[in-house]
Amino acid sequence: MVSDEALKKISQRFRLPAPVYVTRPRMPELSAYTRYLEQIWDSRWLTNDGQFHREFERRLKEYLGVEHLNLFVNGTIGLLVALQALRINSGEVITTPFTFPATSHVLYWNGIRPVYCDIEDKTFNIDASKIERLIGPDTKGILAVHVYGNPCDVETIQAIADRHGLNVIYDAAHAFGVRIGDKSIMEYGDISAMSFHATKLFNSIEGGALVSRSEKQRTRIQFLRNFGIADAETIIGPGINGKMNEFQASFGLLELDVVDKEIADRKTLTYLYRRLLSDVPGITCLDDIPGMRHNYSYMPILVDPETFGISRDALSEVLRKCNIHSRKYFYPLCSNYPCYSALPSSAPENLPVANRIAGRILCLPLYGELDKETARNVCLIIDECRGAA
């Protein structure tokens, strides 16, 4: 193990003058956004399917290669509505504990009990081989997450769903632009939900979207997103206000112009991280999956404390003292939150891989405009921590 004094010396030696955060949005040209704002001001059309909303929806469908898409004010509301659109508002849904809180919370808000399934130790996605044993008489669907943009085992999951008459929803918050071969990842399952939060690879400040399989489903989602209103005198059911406004939509339009550059720059940095960390004992990086078009949305590493010499938490603290802000993403597991820990499926013995990964995961800074020298310094600090062990 490394002494506190050795870690202190590393922190003092490598501390950066300005903070480096785990992510940072690539901003569009302010002058371009200002021109859009002036149009919004002149039109006084701020929300409710304005011109920018319509154009953003059209451009997104074109970019992603999908046909049926609805924009939302944020990803969480979109995921909430996805369950309502499929009429899943009771019973159980099988899901992953290794995800952001929203994935579990939307189940709770819809009156659904999450049933947690363990994860794969290579992709950190839900382990499709363990889903079927969790299906019971109250199971209504499967809510899987493409963790860090790595696609789930979509074919196996769909086969299980078809055998048991279940719906499949994908939380694709990390998976913007990801493709399996020539097919968009958004085209799998019954509905895929995206997030355009400011911390994401692609953002509209706040925002999100649902991709569904039919025009009938898209229309139902449209009504549910707008208070259940079908027309001025017809309410089809209890909807919600999930509409994206014109300020978000216009920002998203400009981000579409730079997202390919962002992905390319992140890819370069990801490969640099992987190369520099490949020979550090106790540090494991994820690899690309053959046949996939990745988006390089995160830079996760696993820290094996026995081999590396210090724990993930200790490494995170050293980086923080060097003014480098990493993130334990995802820790803790959803299954360990007080609101879900009493569920039978939350027992740690049911989720051995997820608990092990959550205790070792650390996401390093990654965004397109991150300086390569800063990425090298991050790797150097990690190597120094190992060297001091």
C-alpha positions, 0 to 999 in steps of 0.5 A: 500500500502507498503511504499518506506521505507519498500520496501527499507528495504526488498531489503537491508535485502534479497539482494543476493550476485550474480544475479539470472536470470529468466532462465539459460541453462543447459550446456552439458559436455564441453569435450563432445562438444569438441569431437564433435567440433573436428569431425566438424573441421576434416570433414570441413563440417560446414553446409548444412545437415552434419552428426550432422544435420542428427543425430539431426533431427533423434533423435528429431523425435524419442524423440518427437514422430513425423514423419515429421520434419525440422530443422531451424537456429532459430524459427522465420525463421521456423515460417516465412517459415511455413506460406510460406509453407501453401501459406499464404502470404496475407489477415488476420490471427487470433492470440493472442496478448499475445506472443513474438513479433516474432509471430506477426512480421512473419505475417507482413513479410509475408504481412499478417494483424494480427487480435487479439483475446482475451485470456483465463484467466486460461491458457493465451492461445487464447480464442477459443470461441472468434475466430469464430466471428473474421473470415472474407472474408480475413481470411486465418488461425489461429496462436495460441501459447501454452503459457508457454507450456500449450496446447491450446484448440486444438480440438475446434480450429481445428473444427473451422478451418475445418468449415471455410477451414482455416489452423492452425499453432501453435507457440510451442516455449514453448512446447518442450516435452509437450503431451496431453495424449500419443500424442505430442502437435506438432502433432496438426494443420497443422504445429507446430513451435519450438524454440531452443533459449538459453533461452528455456527449450531445446536449440541448442544455436539458432535453431528451427524446424517445424513439419508438417503433411505429407512427401509432406509438409516436402519436400516443407519446406525443399526446402523453407529452402534452397533458394527454391533449389530442386536440382543443376539445379531446383529452385521451388520458392523464398526460404530463408536460414534457415538451421541449422549448425553443431555447433548448431546441435551437441550442440542440440544432447548433450542437448537431453541427459539432457532435461528429467533431466531438466524437472524433476528438473523444475517440483520439483521447480515449485511445491515448488514455488506453495506450498510456494506461495499458501497462499499469498493473491493476488498471483496466480500461474497456475496449471497443466492441467489434462491429460497433460505431462507438461514441466514446462518451466516457472514459471508465477504468477499473482499479484493482486495489490489490494489484494497483496498491491503493483503492479507487477511493484513494486514487480519486482523492489524489486526483482531486488534490491534483485539481482533477475531478474524476467520478465514481460513475456508478457508485453506489448501486441503485440497489444499495439506495435506502429506498430500494435496498430492502427489495429481495433482488437488491441483496448483495449476494444476488449482484456480485459482479455489480457490487464488485464493479461499483467498488472499483469504477472510476471515470476519468476526465473526457471531453473533446476539447480536453488538452492531450497534455492534461490527459497525459498528466492524468495517466502520469499521476495514476502511474506515479500512484502505482509506482509509489506502492 
